[in-house]
């Protein structure tokens, strides 16, 4: 399918540029670049005019004010050295590529969410990892993207420009999709929380990489890793098993590990840094394998750095079983087999990834954030000339961006708010079995709107949402009193509480007395339709909807209703959650509700 919306701005987290030679950016079968495109192909280090194509139709870079040390380790051009921008761009709009895998793992066909969309690159951040930059370069890039004619801005970055430049884009009809951040599972860590953007949480998908460890007593233990037979591998065979403690340089001192499998453990809740430290130390010591016991966190991508030696992650309970075997055996041994790929219904998925930042929003507590969850853990996509795994809300964001591009092609006249509404009101809060979606963390729990917003994205349902909550772009100014004056965009204190904005969600952070909130919906489904309200009230809150039945026909396409929220007690409480769903036969239009009952304006939330 050739998209009516032919451009998607591949403006990714760190905006670290793109690797144009990747197979994911092939322009085979594409026609000429449409005449309405106004962008340019800016040349630079390692990037000539021939690196733009009928797929990558525009490229710019912005280096003013960027530290020299960050520029020195990158290309002074739209080309990206880190692979981050390439990964996210191929996830959003990569062309179809057959026979893709990571050394045989996750083998299959790679394609972006909108594989026929065209890409424009705006590199504003530089350096390693997610990159660094400044507000000025990012705002300049957004301004250029607006002028060039992009339809979707996909920004896998965190809060550099405070999303007010994004408001300017939305008021020009451009949908903006942002990453929620990777500071979960702590609350109040969500970023990019302005109501005019789509803020994306990260989920884990129904794919795992089981790696079998066989002990000398024939007991088999299954962990996970990306271990494959590499050039340093000697094949699966039993090797002596030793305990390395935390596997720091000091703890390994005096322990003979060469040619052995080392059991390491993490004693803190954030195991990534200890794992990388342990891996470096056992590699330097000549070990043949690593078993790393950790709290249940998603750090499997880091095992790609094992450089072919046998390595596997196990949870703390499993590590204890291995330790007990070692205590009982006179000569403990272990064999680690390469990882396998498992997909399907046996995996508990989707779940919200532990790394995904959580609400409520500090800046905008009257808006539920994040808005939506999408796949973001161990996503296989293009990295330079190859394919590799990356995890984070950076990876979740382009999944949503690609879906937005497809929806815009299907409904070219829908506003950014309508596209956002369609995605949120059709999201899933249960898996295929009807089980509630879980949020990873310590401990795991049933996910709530501060974990996943409206739920997990369901693109097929979003194409036909039935009703939409639309917003005239200038309405944002009524609530956030935003003005645009060069060289800065400024938003002062709100003139009205943000929960009066016609969002597909309701958040009341200070319910002390009855509050009435109005919402307006537009029928975009069958002309003659009747919708009935179903209320799930947050604990401690009474909710009534008036009217409770909405009737639409060919002449009556818009309806307004009121939501009355009343506290049942006078209480300085915490957030509780509910929902309002409009039903028309099998069609459902659901919005999340978050309410916190309060007594005082300011109250320290301490024991």
C-alpha positions as CSV (number, residue, x, y, z in Angstrom):
1,X,0.0,0.0,0.0
2,X,1.3,3.4,-0.9
3,X,0.4,5.9,1.8
4,X,-1.6,8.9,1.1
5,X,0.5,10.3,3.9
6,X,3.9,9.8,2.2
7,X,6.2,11.4,4.8
8,X,7.1,10.4,8.3
9,X,9.7,12.5,10.0
10,X,12.1,10.0,11.5
11,X,13.1,12.3,14.3
12,X,14.2,9.8,16.9
13,X,15.5,9.7,20.4
14,X,18.8,11.5,20.5
15,X,18.1,12.3,16.8
16,X,21.4,10.5,16.2
17,X,21.0,10.3,12.5
18,X,20.6,7.4,10.2
19,X,22.6,4.7,8.3
20,X,21.2,5.1,4.7
21,X,22.8,1.9,3.3
22,X,20.7,-0.3,5.6
23,X,18.4,-2.6,3.6
24,X,15.5,-1.2,5.7
25,X,15.8,2.0,3.7
26,X,15.6,0.6,0.2
27,X,13.6,2.7,-2.1
28,X,12.9,-0.1,-4.6
29,X,9.4,0.3,-6.0
30,X,9.0,3.9,-4.9
31,X,7.9,6.6,-7.3
32,X,9.3,10.1,-7.5
33,X,9.3,12.2,-4.4
34,X,6.0,14.1,-4.3
35,X,6.1,17.7,-5.4
36,X,4.7,19.0,-2.1
37,X,7.9,18.0,-0.3
38,X,9.9,21.1,0.5
39,X,12.9,19.5,2.3
40,X,16.6,19.4,1.5
41,X,19.4,16.9,1.5
42,X,22.2,18.5,3.5
43,X,25.6,17.0,2.8
44,X,28.3,16.5,5.3
45,X,30.9,14.0,6.6
46,X,30.1,10.6,5.2
47,X,26.9,11.8,3.6
48,X,26.5,12.9,0.0
49,X,23.5,13.9,-2.0
50,X,23.3,10.3,-3.2
51,X,22.5,9.2,0.3
52,X,19.1,10.7,0.0
53,X,16.6,8.7,-2.1
54,X,13.0,8.1,-2.8
55,X,12.8,6.6,0.7
56,X,15.0,9.0,2.7
57,X,13.7,12.1,1.1
58,X,15.2,14.7,3.4
59,X,18.2,15.1,5.7
60,X,19.4,17.9,7.9
61,X,21.7,18.2,10.9
62,X,22.1,20.8,13.7
63,X,25.4,21.2,15.5
64,X,25.3,24.8,16.9
65,X,26.2,24.9,20.6
66,X,26.9,21.2,20.8
67,X,30.1,20.3,22.8
68,X,33.1,19.6,20.6
69,X,33.7,16.2,22.3
70,X,30.3,15.0,21.3
71,X,30.8,16.1,17.7
72,X,34.2,14.4,17.5
73,X,32.8,10.9,18.1
74,X,30.0,11.3,15.6
75,X,29.6,12.2,11.9
76,X,29.2,15.9,11.2
77,X,26.3,15.0,9.0
78,X,22.9,13.3,9.1
79,X,24.7,9.9,9.3
80,X,24.4,8.3,12.8
81,X,27.3,6.5,14.4
82,X,25.5,5.0,17.4
83,X,22.8,3.0,15.5
84,X,20.0,4.4,17.7
85,X,18.4,6.6,15.0
86,X,18.7,3.8,12.4
87,X,17.0,1.4,14.8
88,X,14.0,3.7,15.5
89,X,13.7,4.9,11.9
90,X,13.5,1.3,10.6
91,X,10.9,0.4,13.3
92,X,8.7,3.3,12.3
93,X,9.0,3.1,8.5
94,X,11.5,0.5,7.4
95,X,11.0,-1.2,4.1
96,X,10.2,-5.0,4.1
97,X,13.4,-7.0,4.5
98,X,13.4,-10.8,4.3
99,X,15.6,-13.2,6.3
100,X,16.6,-10.9,9.2
101,X,17.9,-12.2,12.5
102,X,20.5,-11.6,15.2
103,X,22.8,-14.5,14.7
104,X,19.8,-16.7,14.0
105,X,17.7,-15.4,16.9
106,X,14.3,-13.7,16.2
107,X,14.6,-14.8,12.6
108,X,12.0,-13.6,10.2
109,X,10.9,-10.6,8.0
110,X,11.7,-7.1,9.3
111,X,9.4,-4.2,8.4
112,X,8.4,-0.9,9.9
113,X,5.0,0.0,11.1
114,X,4.4,2.0,7.9
115,X,6.8,0.4,5.5
116,X,5.8,2.5,2.5
117,X,6.1,5.8,4.3
118,X,9.0,8.1,3.4
119,X,11.5,9.3,5.9
120,X,13.1,12.7,6.7
121,X,16.0,12.8,9.1
122,X,16.6,15.8,11.4
123,X,19.8,15.1,13.5
124,X,19.9,17.4,16.4
125,X,21.5,15.3,19.1
126,X,25.0,13.9,19.1
127,X,27.4,11.4,20.6
128,X,27.0,8.0,22.2
129,X,23.9,6.2,23.3
130,X,20.9,8.4,23.3
131,X,23.0,11.5,22.6
132,X,23.2,15.0,23.9
133,X,22.1,18.3,22.5
134,X,20.3,21.5,23.4
135,X,16.9,23.0,23.2
136,X,17.8,25.4,20.4
137,X,18.9,22.7,17.9
138,X,15.9,20.6,18.6
139,X,13.5,23.6,18.2
140,X,15.3,24.5,14.9
141,X,14.8,21.0,13.7
142,X,11.1,20.9,14.5
143,X,10.6,24.3,12.8
144,X,12.4,22.9,9.6
145,X,10.3,19.7,9.8
146,X,7.1,21.8,9.9
147,X,8.2,23.9,6.9
148,X,9.4,20.8,4.9
149,X,5.9,19.2,5.1
150,X,6.2,16.2,7.4
151,X,3.0,14.6,8.6
152,X,4.2,12.8,11.7
153,X,7.0,13.7,14.1
154,X,8.4,10.7,15.8
155,X,10.6,11.9,18.7
156,X,12.3,9.1,20.7
157,X,13.9,11.6,23.1
158,X,13.2,12.9,26.5
159,X,12.1,16.4,27.4
160,X,14.8,18.6,25.8
161,X,12.4,21.1,24.4
162,X,9.6,20.8,26.9
163,X,7.2,19.8,24.1
164,X,6.2,23.5,23.4
165,X,7.8,23.3,19.9
166,X,5.6,20.2,19.5
167,X,2.5,22.3,20.2
168,X,3.5,24.5,17.3
169,X,3.6,21.4,15.1
170,X,0.3,20.1,16.4
171,X,-1.3,23.5,15.6
172,X,-0.1,23.0,12.1
173,X,-1.8,19.7,11.9
174,X,1.3,17.5,12.5
175,X,0.9,14.6,14.9
176,X,3.7,14.3,17.4
177,X,4.7,11.1,19.2
178,X,7.1,11.2,22.1
179,X,8.9,8.7,24.4
180,X,7.8,8.5,28.0
181,X,11.3,7.9,29.3
182,X,13.2,5.0,30.8
183,X,13.2,5.8,34.5
184,X,10.6,3.2,35.6
185,X,9.2,1.6,37.6
186,X,9.3,4.6,40.0
187,X,6.3,6.8,39.9
188,X,6.3,10.5,38.7
189,X,9.1,9.8,36.3
190,X,7.2,10.1,33.0
191,X,8.4,12.8,30.7
192,X,7.0,14.6,27.6
193,X,3.7,15.0,29.4
194,X,2.0,17.9,27.5
195,X,-1.6,17.0,26.5
196,X,-1.0,17.8,22.8
197,X,1.4,14.9,22.2
198,X,1.1,11.2,22.3
199,X,3.4,9.9,25.0
200,X,4.4,6.2,24.7
201,X,5.2,3.6,27.4
202,X,7.2,0.4,26.5
203,X,5.9,-3.1,26.7
204,X,7.4,-6.6,26.5
205,X,6.1,-8.8,23.6
206,X,5.4,-12.5,23.4
207,X,8.9,-13.5,22.5
208,X,11.6,-14.9,24.7
209,X,15.0,-16.4,24.3
210,X,15.3,-19.4,26.7
211,X,18.8,-20.6,27.4
212,X,19.2,-24.0,29.0
213,X,21.8,-24.6,31.7
214,X,22.5,-28.3,32.6
215,X,24.2,-29.0,35.9
216,X,26.3,-32.0,36.6
217,X,23.4,-33.7,38.5
218,X,21.4,-33.5,35.2
219,X,19.2,-30.8,36.6
220,X,18.2,-28.4,33.8
221,X,17.6,-24.7,34.6
222,X,16.3,-22.3,32.0
223,X,17.3,-18.7,31.9
224,X,17.4,-16.1,29.1
225,X,20.1,-14.6,26.9
226,X,21.2,-13.7,23.4
227,X,24.0,-16.3,23.5
228,X,24.9,-17.7,20.1
229,X,27.9,-19.8,18.9
230,X,30.5,-17.2,18.1
231,X,34.1,-17.4,17.0
232,X,35.2,-17.7,20.6
233,X,32.7,-20.5,21.4
234,X,33.9,-24.1,21.9
235,X,30.4,-25.6,21.6
236,X,28.1,-27.0,24.3
237,X,30.1,-29.1,26.7
238,X,30.4,-29.4,30.5
239,X,32.9,-27.0,32.1
240,X,33.9,-26.6,35.7
241,X,31.6,-24.3,37.6
242,X,33.0,-21.8,40.1
243,X,31.4,-19.1,42.3
244,X,32.6,-15.6,41.6
245,X,30.4,-13.7,44.2
246,X,29.7,-10.3,42.8
247,X,32.4,-10.9,40.1
248,X,34.1,-7.6,40.8
249,X,37.8,-7.5,40.1
250,X,38.4,-7.9,43.9
251,X,36.0,-10.8,44.3
252,X,37.6,-12.7,41.4
253,X,41.1,-12.1,42.7
254,X,42.6,-15.4,43.5
255,X,39.8,-17.4,41.9
256,X,40.8,-19.6,39.0
257,X,38.2,-18.9,36.3
258,X,40.0,-19.6,33.1
259,X,38.1,-22.1,31.0
260,X,35.4,-22.2,33.6
261,X,31.8,-21.2,33.9
262,X,31.4,-18.5,36.6
263,X,28.3,-17.9,38.7
264,X,27.9,-14.2,39.5
265,X,25.2,-12.4,41.5
266,X,23.9,-8.9,41.8
267,X,22.9,-7.6,45.3
268,X,21.1,-4.5,44.1
269,X,17.9,-3.9,42.3
270,X,19.5,-2.4,39.2
271,X,21.6,-5.2,37.8
272,X,22.7,-3.8,34.4
273,X,25.9,-2.1,35.6
274,X,26.9,-5.1,37.8
275,X,26.3,-7.4,34.9
276,X,28.4,-5.4,32.5
277,X,31.1,-5.1,35.2
278,X,31.0,-8.9,35.8
279,X,31.0,-9.6,32.1
280,X,34.1,-7.5,31.6
281,X,35.9,-9.1,34.5
282,X,35.2,-12.8,33.5
283,X,36.1,-12.1,29.9
284,X,39.4,-10.5,31.0
285,X,40.0,-13.6,33.2
286,X,39.5,-16.0,30.4
287,X,36.3,-17.6,31.6
288,X,34.3,-19.8,29.1
289,X,30.9,-18.9,30.5
290,X,28.9,-16.6,32.8
291,X,25.7,-17.3,34.8
292,X,24.4,-14.1,36.2
293,X,21.8,-14.1,39.0
294,X,19.6,-11.0,39.1
295,X,16.4,-9.6,40.3
296,X,13.8,-10.0,37.6
297,X,14.7,-7.1,35.3
298,X,14.8,-6.7,31.5
299,X,18.6,-6.5,30.7
300,X,18.7,-9.3,28.2
301,X,19.9,-7.0,25.4
302,X,23.2,-6.6,27.3
303,X,24.0,-10.3,26.8
304,X,24.6,-9.5,23.1
305,X,27.9,-8.1,24.5
306,X,29.0,-11.6,25.6
307,X,31.0,-11.7,22.4
308,X,30.1,-15.3,21.7
309,X,31.1,-16.8,25.1
310,X,28.3,-18.8,26.9
311,X,26.3,-16.5,29.1
312,X,22.9,-16.5,30.6
313,X,20.7,-14.5,33.0
314,X,18.8,-16.3,35.7
315,X,16.6,-15.0,38.5
316,X,17.7,-14.9,42.1
317,X,15.7,-18.0,43.1
318,X,17.3,-20.0,40.3
319,X,20.8,-18.7,41.2
320,X,20.2,-20.0,44.7
321,X,19.4,-23.5,43.3
322,X,22.7,-23.5,41.3
323,X,24.6,-22.3,44.4
324,X,23.1,-25.2,46.5
325,X,24.1,-27.7,43.8
326,X,27.7,-26.3,43.9
327,X,27.7,-26.7,47.7
328,X,26.7,-30.4,47.4
329,X,28.9,-31.4,44.5
330,X,32.6,-32.2,44.9
331,X,33.4,-31.1,41.3
332,X,30.5,-29.0,40.1
333,X,30.1,-28.6,36.3
334,X,27.7,-26.8,34.0
335,X,26.8,-26.7,30.3
336,X,25.2,-23.7,28.7
337,X,23.4,-24.2,25.4
338,X,22.8,-21.4,22.9
339,X,19.5,-19.5,23.2
340,X,16.4,-20.4,21.3
341,X,13.6,-18.2,20.1
342,X,10.2,-18.8,21.5
343,X,7.1,-16.9,20.4
344,X,3.4,-17.4,21.0
345,X,0.6,-17.7,23.5
346,X,2.7,-19.4,26.2
347,X,4.4,-16.1,27.0
348,X,2.6,-13.7,29.4
349,X,2.3,-10.7,27.1
350,X,2.0,-7.9,26.7
351,X,3.4,-6.6,30.0
352,X,4.7,-3.1,30.8
353,X,8.5,-3.1,30.8
354,X,10.1,-2.4,34.1
355,X,12.2,0.4,32.5
356,X,9.2,2.3,31.3
357,X,8.7,5.6,33.1
358,X,5.5,5.9,35.1
359,X,3.0,8.6,35.9
360,X,1.5,10.7,37.4
361,X,2.9,13.7,35.5
362,X,4.6,16.3,37.7
363,X,4.1,19.1,35.2
364,X,0.5,18.3,34.1
365,X,-1.2,16.2,36.9
366,X,-4.5,17.0,35.3
367,X,-3.6,14.9,32.3
368,X,-3.0,11.1,32.5
369,X,0.4,10.2,31.2
370,X,1.7,8.1,29.5
371,X,-1.1,7.9,26.9
372,X,-0.5,4.5,25.4
373,X,1.9,1.5,25.5
374,X,3.6,-0.2,22.6
375,X,6.3,-2.9,22.1
376,X,9.6,-1.6,23.4
377,X,11.6,-4.5,24.9
378,X,14.2,-6.4,22.9
379,X,13.0,-5.0,19.5
380,X,15.0,-6.3,16.6
381,X,15.6,-3.6,14.0
382,X,18.3,-2.1,11.8
383,X,21.7,-1.1,13.3
384,X,24.0,0.3,10.7
385,X,24.4,-2.5,8.1
386,X,23.1,-5.3,10.4
387,X,20.2,-5.9,12.8
388,X,20.2,-5.9,16.6
389,X,18.1,-5.7,19.7
390,X,17.4,-2.5,21.6
391,X,15.0,-1.8,24.5
392,X,13.3,1.4,25.8
393,X,10.5,3.8,25.2
394,X,12.6,5.0,22.3
395,X,11.8,1.7,20.6
396,X,8.1,1.9,21.6
397,X,7.7,5.4,20.2
398,X,8.3,4.5,16.5
399,X,5.8,1.6,16.7
400,X,3.1,4.2,17.5
401,X,4.5,6.7,14.9
402,X,4.1,4.1,12.2
403,X,0.5,3.4,13.2
404,X,-0.2,7.1,13.3
405,X,1.1,7.3,9.7
406,X,-1.2,4.5,8.6
407,X,-4.2,6.0,10.3
408,X,-3.4,9.4,8.7
409,X,-3.4,7.7,5.4
410,X,-6.7,6.1,6.1
411,X,-8.2,9.2,7.6
412,X,-6.3,12.1,6.0
413,X,-8.7,14.8,7.4
414,X,-8.4,13.7,11.0
415,X,-6.6,16.1,13.4
416,X,-3.7,15.0,15.6
417,X,-6.1,14.9,18.6
418,X,-8.5,12.7,16.6
419,X,-5.6,10.3,15.7
420,X,-4.6,10.2,19.4
421,X,-8.2,9.6,20.5
422,X,-8.6,6.7,18.1
423,X,-5.4,5.0,19.4
424,X,-6.3,5.6,23.1
425,X,-10.0,4.7,23.1
426,X,-9.4,1.3,21.4
427,X,-6.5,0.2,23.5
428,X,-6.5,-3.1,25.3
429,X,-6.2,-3.5,29.1
430,X,-6.2,-7.3,28.9
431,X,-4.3,-9.9,26.9
432,X,-5.8,-12.4,24.5
433,X,-7.0,-14.6,27.4
434,X,-8.7,-11.8,29.1
435,X,-6.0,-11.6,31.8
436,X,-5.2,-8.1,33.0
437,X,-2.0,-6.6,31.7
438,X,0.8,-6.6,34.2
439,X,3.4,-4.0,35.0
440,X,6.9,-5.3,35.6
441,X,8.7,-4.1,38.7
442,X,9.5,-5.2,42.2
443,X,7.0,-6.6,42.7
444,X,4.9,-7.1,39.5
445,X,1.4,-5.7,39.7
446,X,-1.7,-5.2,37.6
447,X,-1.0,-2.2,35.3
448,X,-2.9,1.0,35.8
449,X,-3.2,4.2,33.7
450,X,0.0,5.6,35.2
451,X,1.8,2.5,33.7
452,X,0.2,2.4,30.3
453,X,-2.2,5.3,29.9
454,X,-5.3,4.0,28.1
455,X,-3.7,0.6,27.6
456,X,-1.8,-1.4,25.0
457,X,-2.1,-0.2,21.4
458,X,-4.5,-2.1,19.1
459,X,-3.9,-0.8,15.5
460,X,-6.7,-2.7,13.9
461,X,-9.3,-1.4,16.3
462,X,-7.9,2.1,16.0
463,X,-8.7,2.2,12.3
464,X,-12.4,2.2,13.2
465,X,-12.8,3.7,16.7
466,X,-16.5,4.6,16.4
467,X,-16.3,7.8,18.4
468,X,-13.4,10.3,18.7
469,X,-12.6,13.0,21.2
470,X,-11.4,15.9,19.0
471,X,-9.7,19.1,20.0
472,X,-9.4,22.3,18.1
473,X,-5.6,23.0,18.3
474,X,-6.1,26.5,19.5
475,X,-8.1,25.2,22.5
476,X,-4.8,24.2,24.2
477,X,-4.2,27.9,24.6
478,X,-7.3,28.3,26.8
479,X,-5.9,25.9,29.3
480,X,-2.2,26.5,29.1
481,X,-2.1,30.1,28.0
482,X,0.7,29.4,25.5
483,X,2.1,32.0,23.3
484,X,4.7,31.8,20.6
485,X,7.2,34.6,20.5
486,X,10.7,34.3,19.0
487,X,13.1,33.1,20.2
488,X,11.2,31.2,22.8
489,X,7.8,29.5,23.3
490,X,6.3,30.1,26.7
491,X,3.3,28.6,28.6
492,X,2.2,30.3,31.8
493,X,-0.1,29.0,34.5
494,X,-3.3,27.4,33.3
495,X,-6.3,29.6,33.0
496,X,-8.7,26.6,33.4
497,X,-8.0,23.2,35.0
498,X,-6.6,20.8,32.3
499,X,-9.2,18.2,33.0
500,X,-11.7,20.3,31.1
501,X,-9.8,19.8,27.9
502,X,-11.6,17.4,25.6
503,X,-9.0,14.6,26.1
504,X,-9.8,10.9,25.8
505,X,-8.9,10.5,29.5
506,X,-9.9,12.2,32.8
507,X,-7.4,13.0,35.6
508,X,-8.6,14.8,38.8
509,X,-5.6,15.3,41.1
510,X,-7.5,17.2,43.8
511,X,-11.1,16.0,44.2
512,X,-12.5,17.6,47.4
513,X,-16.0,18.4,46.3
514,X,-18.2,17.4,43.3
515,X,-16.7,18.3,39.9
516,X,-18.4,18.3,36.6
517,X,-16.3,17.6,33.5
518,X,-17.7,17.9,30.0
519,X,-16.6,15.9,27.0
520,X,-17.7,16.0,23.3
521,X,-17.5,13.0,21.0
522,X,-17.9,12.8,17.2
523,X,-19.3,9.8,15.5
524,X,-16.9,8.6,12.8
525,X,-18.5,5.2,12.4
526,X,-21.9,4.1,11.0
527,X,-24.2,7.1,10.7
528,X,-27.1,5.6,12.7
529,X,-25.6,4.5,16.1
530,X,-26.7,4.4,19.7
531,X,-24.0,4.3,22.5
532,X,-24.7,3.4,26.1
533,X,-22.4,4.4,29.0
534,X,-20.7,1.9,31.3
535,X,-18.9,3.4,34.3
536,X,-16.2,1.8,36.4
537,X,-15.8,4.3,39.3
538,X,-12.5,4.7,41.0
539,X,-12.5,3.5,44.6
540,X,-14.0,6.2,46.9
541,X,-15.5,8.2,44.0
542,X,-19.1,8.3,42.8
543,X,-19.5,8.9,39.0
544,X,-22.6,9.7,37.0
545,X,-22.8,10.4,33.3
546,X,-25.5,12.6,31.8
547,X,-26.9,11.7,29.3
548,X,-26.1,8.0,29.6
549,X,-27.2,7.3,26.1
550,X,-25.9,9.0,23.0
551,X,-27.9,8.8,19.7
552,X,-26.3,9.6,16.4
553,X,-27.7,9.9,12.9
554,X,-26.8,11.4,9.5
555,X,-27.5,15.0,10.8
556,X,-26.5,14.5,14.4
557,X,-22.8,13.5,14.4
558,X,-21.6,15.3,17.6
559,X,-22.7,14.8,21.2
560,X,-21.7,16.4,24.5
561,X,-22.1,14.7,27.9
562,X,-21.2,15.5,31.4
563,X,-19.2,13.4,33.9
564,X,-20.1,14.2,37.5
565,X,-17.4,13.1,40.0
566,X,-18.0,13.2,43.8
567,X,-15.8,12.1,46.7
568,X,-17.4,9.6,49.0
569,X,-15.2,10.7,52.0
570,X,-13.2,13.7,53.1
571,X,-9.8,12.2,52.7
572,X,-6.2,13.1,51.9
573,X,-5.8,10.0,49.7
574,X,-3.9,8.6,46.8
575,X,-4.9,8.0,43.2
576,X,-7.5,5.4,42.4
577,X,-8.5,4.4,38.9
578,X,-11.6,3.7,36.8
579,X,-13.0,4.1,33.3
580,X,-15.9,5.3,31.2
581,X,-16.8,3.1,28.2
582,X,-19.4,3.8,25.5
583,X,-20.9,0.7,24.0
584,X,-22.5,0.2,20.6
585,X,-23.0,-3.5,20.3
586,X,-19.5,-5.0,20.1
587,X,-17.9,-1.6,19.5
588,X,-16.4,0.0,22.6
589,X,-14.9,3.4,23.2
590,X,-13.0,3.5,26.5
591,X,-11.2,6.3,28.4
592,X,-9.3,5.9,31.6
593,X,-10.1,7.9,34.8
594,X,-7.6,8.7,37.6
595,X,-8.8,10.6,40.7
596,X,-7.0,11.6,43.9
597,X,-9.1,12.8,46.8
598,X,-7.5,15.6,48.8
599,X,-8.1,17.8,51.8
600,X,-5.1,20.2,51.6
601,X,-3.4,22.0,48.8
602,X,0.0,20.9,49.8
603,X,0.6,17.7,51.8
604,X,3.9,15.9,52.1
605,X,3.2,12.3,51.2
606,X,5.2,10.7,54.0
607,X,4.5,8.2,56.7
